Amino acid sequence: MEAVDSRGARTGRALLIPLTVDILLPLALYYVLRAQGIAQWQALLLSSVVPAAHALATAVVRRRAEAFDLLVVVLLAISAVTSLISGSPRVLLLKDAGLPAVLGVWIVGTLFTARPFTFQFGRRLRGPGADEEAERAWRERPDFRAALRGLTVLWGGEQLLDAALSAVEALTLPVDLVPVIGRFQSLALIGLVAVVTVRSSRRFRARHGTALFGVRAPAGQVPRKAPGREIPDPKAPDRKAPDRV
């Protein structure tokens, strides 16, 4: 029980920190700066420094840089320089469309690698020994591979949709409205796809007796029959084995 609670606490912190540093703090800082009369492009630039500084600090502490952290810093640098040259705050707003665009392309691109995005993400959730079962299911079960590939397309499509909407908003809406609309839009899309993912995972587990993410299915759980195929009951006696005397 303590191990489960500890893992849940770590998961909670892993979700809370990005939510605070990448979304809530930059959003609050932007509107505080605007209330102080700071220009739009300056407020956007200063509020974007928060996630970039966090990414750099994380890389220094871990002594290695994650691809996403590097992406945040590079996009901020490019948009900041371009905005300084052009004087337009909308260039900085387009940075928020660039992040999900790159992520969406990368997620979809993992379909052509050895293991797609959702399989790689599941490694963070699986308990001890469950990785071997997942690898075996990936090699031997087409339905397992199809389910994870389908969810990978879903997550990649969500990021690309977020990028397209963010780009349209950055170019057409009033500048001061775009940060709050874009943040809540991103959270809503991620929440919707997360709900679909959880429900799809539960249906797959109920039908096939195999978890797509996390630990193995509970002991004694018997999967439902798949159409056109019988699934043996593990509690049933082996009729082929000879009777023992």
C-alpha positions, 0 to 999 in steps of 0.5 A: 500500500505504501508503494502504491501511495508513493507512486501516486504521490510521484505521479501527482507531483509529475503532473502538478509541476509542469501544470504550474511552471508551464501554464499557470505561472506564465499566464499569471505573470503575463497579466500582472505585467500587462496590468503594470503597463508593460508592452504586450511583446515584453510581457509575452517574452518575460512570461515565457522565460519561466518555463525556459528557465525551468527547463534549463535548471532541470537540465543542469540538475539532471546533467542531461537535457530532455528533447522537450526542454531543448525545444522550449528554449530554442523556440523561445529564442527564435521567437524572441529574436524575430519579435525584436526585429519585427516588433510584433507580439504575434510572433511570440504567440506563434511559439505556443503553436510551434510546441504542439506542432513539433510534438504532434509530428514527433508523436505520429512519427513514432508509429514508424519506430520500434515502439510508438509513443503510447507504448513508451509512455506506458513504461512510466506506469508499469510496475516491476515485471510488467515491462516483460509482459508488455514486450511479449504482448507487443510481439505476439498480439496484433490487437495490443499493437493496434490499440496502442497505435490507435491511441498514438494517432489520437494523441498526435492528432490532438497536438496537431489540432491544438497547434492549428487552433493556436496559430489561427488564434495568434494571428486573428484574436486580440493579443491579450485574449490569446494566452488565456484562451490558448492555455484553457484550449490546450488543457481541454483538448488534453483532458478530452484525449486523456478521458478517451484513452482511459476508457479505451484502456479499460475496454481493452482490459475488460475484453482481453484481460491485458492492461495497455498501461500500468501494472498487469491485470488483477489475478483471477480476472477472466477476459471476455470471449473475443468474437470467433475465438475461445479463451480458456478459463485458467481455473478449468481442469485440463481435460487433455491431461491424463488422470493421476492415480 
